[in-house]
Amino acid sequence: MKTDSIFYQIFQQFPASFFELINRPASEATAYQFTSVELKQLAFRIDGVFLPKQEQSNQPFYLVEVHFQPDDSLYYRVFGELFLYLRQNQPPYP
């Protein structure tokens, strides 16, 4: 697993330093356990993406997700798909 080893070591040895950085009481560190987490990527399929044609590259792109039934995790999944799409494709569109 790849981590930023300097910060990992600092936060592992001195967890209170993180809480000080985010302007919280250092004593809050006792309520937390610090670890590095490996995320496995699931396959996502976006229902559709409207990409502007080359000559219209200043236009935004639109992500389309259609549902006909309740989905309690819809927003989590859509944002996961969106951010994964942005990371993998780095579109030049606004």
SEVO-620562 format. One record per residue (C-alpha): x negated, z negated, y negated. Coordinates in nm, 3 decimals, m for minus. Example, Ala and Ser with C-alpha at 12.3 -4.5 7.8 and 13.67 -1.06 7.14 Angstrom:
REM residues 2
px: m1.230 pz: m0.780 py: 0.450 $
px: m1.367 pz: m0.714 py: 0.106 $
REM end
This chain:
REM residues 94
px: 0.000 pz: 0.000 py: 0.000 $
px: m0.135 pz: 0.098 py: m0.340 $
px: m0.114 pz: m0.171 py: m0.608 $
px: m0.286 pz: m0.236 py: m0.937 $
px: m0.521 pz: m0.485 py: m0.777 $
px: m0.633 pz: m0.668 py: m1.094 $
px: m0.279 pz: m0.754 py: m1.200 $
px: m0.172 pz: m0.821 py: m0.845 $
px: m0.453 pz: m1.077 py: m0.810 $
px: m0.376 pz: m1.235 py: m1.148 $
px: m0.005 pz: m1.272 py: m1.078 $
px: m0.072 pz: m1.388 py: m0.721 $
px: m0.310 pz: m1.662 py: m0.837 $
px: m0.145 pz: m1.743 py: m1.170 $
px: 0.225 pz: m1.653 py: m1.148 $
px: 0.302 pz: m1.853 py: m1.462 $
px: 0.105 pz: m1.595 py: m1.664 $
px: 0.377 pz: m1.335 py: m1.603 $
px: 0.645 pz: m1.564 py: m1.743 $
px: 0.429 pz: m1.640 py: m2.044 $
px: 0.392 pz: m1.264 py: m2.105 $
px: 0.770 pz: m1.217 py: m2.108 $
px: 0.812 pz: m1.518 py: m2.336 $
px: 0.972 pz: m1.743 py: m2.075 $
px: 0.866 pz: m2.096 py: m1.983 $
px: 0.572 pz: m2.094 py: m1.742 $
px: 0.755 pz: m2.354 py: m1.535 $
px: 1.003 pz: m2.083 py: m1.424 $
px: 0.730 pz: m1.943 py: m1.198 $
px: 0.796 pz: m2.219 py: m0.946 $
px: 1.136 pz: m2.065 py: m0.871 $
px: 0.982 pz: m1.730 py: m0.773 $
px: 0.764 pz: m1.586 py: m0.500 $
px: 0.538 pz: m1.297 py: m0.606 $
px: 0.472 pz: m1.011 py: m0.366 $
px: 0.417 pz: m0.637 py: m0.362 $
px: 0.701 pz: m0.433 py: m0.217 $
px: 0.673 pz: m0.094 py: m0.050 $
px: 0.976 pz: 0.128 py: m0.110 $
px: 1.063 pz: 0.394 py: 0.142 $
px: 1.228 pz: 0.694 py: m0.006 $
px: 1.559 pz: 0.811 py: 0.138 $
px: 1.666 pz: 1.169 py: 0.121 $
px: 1.913 pz: 1.226 py: m0.160 $
px: 2.126 pz: 1.531 py: m0.214 $
px: 2.262 pz: 1.587 py: m0.561 $
px: 2.601 pz: 1.765 py: m0.560 $
px: 2.482 pz: 1.998 py: m0.833 $
px: 2.251 pz: 2.044 py: m1.129 $
px: 2.320 pz: 2.274 py: m1.422 $
px: 1.982 pz: 2.389 py: m1.554 $
px: 1.961 pz: 2.588 py: m1.878 $
px: 1.835 pz: 2.942 py: m1.843 $
px: 1.480 pz: 3.008 py: m1.956 $
px: 1.586 pz: 3.142 py: m2.298 $
px: 1.802 pz: 2.830 py: m2.354 $
px: 1.536 pz: 2.573 py: m2.260 $
px: 1.621 pz: 2.352 py: m2.559 $
px: 1.960 pz: 2.272 py: m2.401 $
px: 2.012 pz: 1.961 py: m2.181 $
px: 2.052 pz: 1.979 py: m1.806 $
px: 2.355 pz: 1.825 py: m1.633 $
px: 2.362 pz: 1.639 py: m1.304 $
px: 2.695 pz: 1.671 py: m1.117 $
px: 2.821 pz: 1.413 py: m0.868 $
px: 3.181 pz: 1.443 py: m0.741 $
px: 3.367 pz: 1.170 py: m0.549 $
px: 3.716 pz: 1.144 py: m0.415 $
px: 3.692 pz: 0.795 py: m0.270 $
px: 3.578 pz: 0.455 py: m0.399 $
px: 3.204 pz: 0.396 py: m0.377 $
px: 3.078 pz: 0.052 py: m0.482 $
px: 2.718 pz: 0.174 py: m0.489 $
px: 2.787 pz: 0.497 py: m0.682 $
px: 2.602 pz: 0.403 py: m1.000 $
px: 2.299 pz: 0.270 py: m0.811 $
px: 2.276 pz: 0.589 py: m0.608 $
px: 2.332 pz: 0.826 py: m0.903 $
px: 2.065 pz: 0.656 py: m1.111 $
px: 1.831 pz: 0.657 py: m0.811 $
px: 1.890 pz: 1.030 py: m0.763 $
px: 1.849 pz: 1.102 py: m1.134 $
px: 1.522 pz: 0.915 py: m1.172 $
px: 1.384 pz: 1.062 py: m0.851 $
px: 1.481 pz: 1.411 py: m0.973 $
px: 1.310 pz: 1.347 py: m1.308 $
px: 0.995 pz: 1.219 py: m1.141 $
px: 0.967 pz: 1.506 py: m0.896 $
px: 1.066 pz: 1.790 py: m1.130 $
px: 0.967 pz: 1.666 py: m1.479 $
px: 1.205 pz: 1.910 py: m1.649 $
px: 1.111 pz: 2.025 py: m2.000 $
px: 1.475 pz: 1.992 py: m2.110 $
px: 1.599 pz: 1.710 py: m2.335 $
REM end
